[in-house]
Amino acid sequence: MSGILTYVLHYEGEFNKNSLGAVSEAAKLAGEIGAEAHAVVVGENVSEDLAKSLGKYGATKVWIANGPEGLGAPVVDVMAKLVQDNGYDYLLFGGGLLGFEIGAGVAARLGGGVTMEVTNVKAQDGKLVAERPILQDSAIVDVAYKEGGPAVIIGRLNAFEITEAGSGDAEVATVDVELSPWSTKAKMRTRGEQRGADVNIEDAELLVGGGRGLGKAEGFQELAEPLANALGGAVAATRAVVDAGWYPYAAQIGQTGKTVAPKLYLALGISGAIQHKVGMQSSENILAINKDQNAPIFEFADLGVVGDLHKIVPKLTDAIKAKKG
């Protein structure tokens, strides 16, 4: 059976947003190549009703496998068996480190090809072609796949839009898999964000990013955080300030940090180096405040303000609070 299989991560009765985006994307692409979009959920005592609900995002069938939640190796065992038993041609993952781990693991086990950081997938002559940025996002390349192994496509965070285009509940089936000995070695002790940060910046619709222009660590508490609170958003940071110990690593955006796509990204004292740009350039609207009129960020910002952020930001914060009453 030619089709697309998507892994869906879940926690406490809710599906991961990037996973739902991948299911929606798989459904759209399956329609374009004349295939079906199926999904797999791995966990302990997964609700059948929860699995059925993936139908509204376009999945026609959902496999449920019993196994440890949130670990990569057991999912590799499950997806490898499903591919071998059902002949899926494509595996599609939403963005995130777990998707990277699982996708690479399945590709290595089954001799497939894998592409990471994919920003778009298109149907071409009845097959799927992945698009991904290269050379620090300065160019886009097409990646096609040879026959003989599953094509593994792993999206960049927030690359795939969530759409409820399904016609109803999905068919649900159980798959029994004997896990490999090494797949049960690791145990989940706690689940949550590592190394600080109370807010998941990848899901935030409004982000205030802070750079060296804040002057010191206290600049985040005195300027960035009050502005983010007034907007109802979260705070992010550049690698330079994270390396300096000004803010937690979990809030870092960029090539060695996280990729975000908020509705508004407000950059305070950020120069806009390419390493940071690749992590936030998908933002719908970018507002930059910087005293250096030649800062690179002004080249791709939607609105730029040249001035002293230490004077501008407090007034902006007060104005937002006043507007909200």
C-alpha positions in Angstrom: 0.0 0.0 0.0 1.4 3.3 -1.0 0.6 5.8 1.7 1.9 8.4 4.2 2.3 7.5 7.9 2.6 10.2 10.5 3.8 9.9 14.1 1.6 11.9 16.5 3.0 12.9 19.9 0.6 13.3 22.7 0.6 14.2 26.4 -2.1 14.3 29.0 -4.9 13.8 26.5 -3.7 16.4 24.0 -1.9 16.1 20.7 1.3 18.1 20.0 0.6 21.0 17.6 3.5 20.2 15.3 2.2 16.6 15.0 -1.3 17.9 14.1 0.3 20.0 11.5 2.0 17.0 10.1 -1.3 15.0 10.0 -3.0 17.9 8.1 -0.1 18.1 5.7 -0.1 14.3 5.1 -3.8 14.3 4.4 -3.4 17.1 1.8 -0.4 15.4 0.1 -2.1 12.0 0.1 -5.0 13.4 -1.8 -2.6 14.9 -4.4 -0.8 11.6 -5.0 -3.8 9.2 -4.7 -2.8 7.7 -1.4 -4.0 7.5 2.1 -2.8 9.4 5.2 -2.5 7.2 8.3 -1.2 8.1 11.8 0.3 6.2 14.7 0.0 7.0 18.4 2.3 5.3 20.9 1.5 5.3 24.6 0.1 3.6 27.6 -3.7 3.2 27.6 -4.3 5.6 24.7 -7.9 6.5 24.4 -9.6 5.2 21.3 -11.8 8.3 21.2 -8.7 10.5 21.2 -7.2 8.5 18.4 -10.4 8.7 16.4 -10.3 12.5 16.7 -7.3 12.6 14.3 -9.9 12.0 11.6 -10.9 15.7 11.6 -7.3 16.6 10.6 -7.5 14.2 7.6 -6.1 10.8 8.9 -8.3 8.0 7.6 -6.7 5.4 9.9 -4.9 5.6 13.2 -2.8 2.9 14.7 -2.5 2.6 18.5 0.6 0.8 20.0 1.1 0.2 23.7 4.5 1.5 24.8 6.4 4.1 26.8 5.3 7.7 26.0 7.7 10.4 24.9 10.7 8.0 24.1 12.1 7.6 20.6 13.3 4.0 20.5 10.0 2.3 21.1 8.4 4.4 18.4 11.1 3.3 15.9 10.2 -0.3 16.6 6.5 0.4 16.1 6.9 2.5 12.9 9.4 0.0 11.4 6.9 -2.8 11.8 4.0 -0.8 10.3 6.2 0.1 7.3 7.2 -3.5 6.8 3.7 -4.9 7.2 1.8 -2.2 5.2 4.4 -0.8 2.7 4.2 2.9 3.5 6.3 4.9 1.1 6.5 8.1 3.2 6.9 8.9 6.9 6.1 12.5 7.8 7.0 14.2 11.1 6.3 17.6 12.6 9.3 19.5 13.9 11.0 18.7 17.2 14.0 16.7 18.5 11.9 13.6 19.1 10.8 13.6 15.5 14.5 13.9 14.4 15.4 10.9 16.6 12.6 8.7 15.5 12.8 9.6 11.8 16.5 9.0 11.6 16.2 5.7 13.5 13.5 4.3 11.2 15.4 5.4 8.1 18.6 3.7 9.3 16.8 0.5 10.2 14.9 0.2 6.9 17.4 1.7 4.5 15.4 4.8 3.7 16.3 8.4 2.9 15.8 11.1 5.5 15.5 14.9 5.1 15.3 17.2 8.1 14.3 20.9 8.6 11.9 20.6 5.7 9.8 23.8 5.2 7.5 22.5 2.4 6.5 19.3 0.7 5.0 19.1 -2.8 3.6 16.4 -5.1 5.4 15.9 -8.3 4.6 13.2 -10.9 2.8 11.2 -8.3 5.6 11.3 -5.7 6.6 13.6 -2.9 9.5 16.1 -3.1 10.7 17.8 0.1 12.0 21.4 0.1 14.6 22.5 2.7 16.8 25.5 3.2 20.6 25.2 2.8 23.6 27.6 3.2 22.1 29.3 6.3 18.7 29.6 4.7 20.1 31.5 1.7 18.8 28.9 -0.8 16.2 26.2 -1.1 16.8 22.8 -2.6 14.4 20.0 -3.7 15.0 16.5 -2.3 13.5 13.5 -4.1 13.7 9.9 -2.9 14.9 6.6 -4.5 12.8 3.5 -4.3 13.8 0.7 -1.9 13.1 2.3 1.5 10.7 4.7 3.1 11.2 8.4 2.5 11.4 10.1 5.8 10.4 13.8 5.9 10.9 15.8 9.1 9.5 19.3 9.1 11.0 22.4 10.7 9.0 23.6 13.7 5.7 25.2 12.7 6.3 24.4 9.0 3.0 22.6 8.5 -0.3 24.4 9.1 -3.0 22.7 11.2 -6.2 22.3 9.2 -9.4 20.4 10.1 -10.2 19.1 6.6 -11.3 15.6 7.6 -14.8 14.2 7.1 -15.2 12.4 10.5 -13.7 10.0 12.9 -10.7 7.9 11.7 -10.7 4.2 11.8 -8.7 2.9 14.8 -6.6 -0.3 14.9 -4.2 -1.8 17.4 -0.7 -2.9 16.4 1.1 -5.3 18.7 4.9 -4.9 18.6 7.6 -6.7 20.5 9.9 -4.0 21.6 13.6 -4.4 21.0 15.6 -5.1 24.2 17.4 -1.7 24.0 14.1 0.2 23.5 13.0 -0.5 27.1 16.3 0.5 28.8 15.4 4.2 29.1 12.6 5.3 31.5 10.7 8.6 31.5 11.3 10.2 34.9 9.8 13.7 34.5 8.5 15.5 31.5 9.0 19.2 30.8 11.2 21.9 29.4 14.9 21.6 30.2 17.2 24.3 31.5 14.7 26.9 32.5 12.0 28.9 30.8 8.4 28.5 32.0 6.9 29.3 28.6 7.2 27.2 25.4 8.4 29.9 23.0 7.7 27.6 20.0 4.0 27.9 20.6 3.9 31.5 21.6 2.0 33.9 19.2 3.7 37.0 20.6 7.5 37.0 21.3 9.8 39.7 22.7 13.3 38.8 21.8 16.3 40.3 23.7 19.8 40.8 22.5 23.0 42.4 23.8 21.4 45.8 23.3 19.6 45.3 26.6 23.0 46.0 28.2 22.9 43.5 31.0 21.0 40.5 32.4 18.7 42.8 34.4 17.5 44.3 31.1 15.4 41.2 30.6 13.6 41.7 33.9 13.4 45.5 33.6 12.4 45.8 29.9 11.8 42.6 28.0 9.6 40.7 30.5 7.3 43.7 31.4 6.7 44.3 27.7 6.0 40.6 27.0 3.6 40.5 30.0 1.8 43.6 28.7 1.4 42.0 25.3 0.5 38.6 26.7 3.5 36.9 25.1 6.8 35.3 26.0 10.4 36.2 26.1 13.1 34.8 23.8 16.9 35.5 23.6 19.8 35.4 21.2 22.7 33.0 21.6 25.1 35.8 22.7 23.0 36.6 25.8 22.4 33.0 26.6 26.1 32.3 26.4 26.7 35.2 28.7 24.3 33.8 31.2 21.8 36.5 30.9 18.8 34.2 30.1 18.1 30.4 30.0 19.1 28.3 27.1 15.5 27.1 26.6 14.6 30.6 25.4 17.3 30.7 22.7 16.3 31.3 19.1 18.5 30.7 16.1 20.7 28.2 14.3 21.7 26.4 17.6 18.5 27.2 19.4 14.8 27.0 18.5 12.8 28.0 15.4 9.7 30.1 16.0 6.9 31.5 13.9 4.8 33.9 16.1 2.3 36.4 14.8 4.6 39.1 16.2 8.3 39.1 16.9 9.5 42.2 18.7 13.3 42.3 18.7 15.0 44.5 21.3 18.6 45.3 20.8 19.2 42.4 18.3 21.5 43.0 15.5 20.0 40.3 13.2 22.9 38.1 12.4 22.2 35.2 10.1 22.4 32.7 12.9 19.5 34.3 14.7 17.6 35.2 11.5 17.2 31.5 10.6 15.3 30.9 13.8 12.7 33.7 13.6 12.4 34.8 10.0 9.1 32.9 9.6 7.4 35.3 12.0 4.3 37.0 10.5 5.4 40.4 11.6 8.8 41.6 12.8 9.3 44.8 14.7 12.9 45.8 15.6 14.1 48.4 18.0 17.9 49.2 17.7 20.0 52.3 18.1 22.3 51.2 15.2 20.5 52.2 12.0 22.8 49.8 10.0 21.8 46.7 12.0 21.1 43.8 9.6 17.8 43.2 11.2 16.3 46.3 9.6 16.8 44.6 6.2 14.1 42.0 6.9 12.0 43.7 9.6 8.5 44.8 8.7 8.9 47.9 11.0 12.1 49.3 12.3 12.6 51.9 15.1 16.0 53.5 15.4 16.5 54.7 18.9 17.4 54.0 22.5 15.3 51.0 23.6 15.9 51.9 27.2 13.8 55.0 26.6 11.4 53.5 24.1 10.4 50.2 25.6 9.1 51.5 29.0 6.9 54.0 27.2 5.7 51.3 24.8 4.9 49.0 27.7 3.0 51.8 29.5 1.0 52.6 26.3 0.0 48.9 25.8 -1.1 48.7 29.4 -3.1 51.8 29.1 -4.7 50.6 25.8 -5.8 47.4 27.6 -7.3 49.4 30.4 
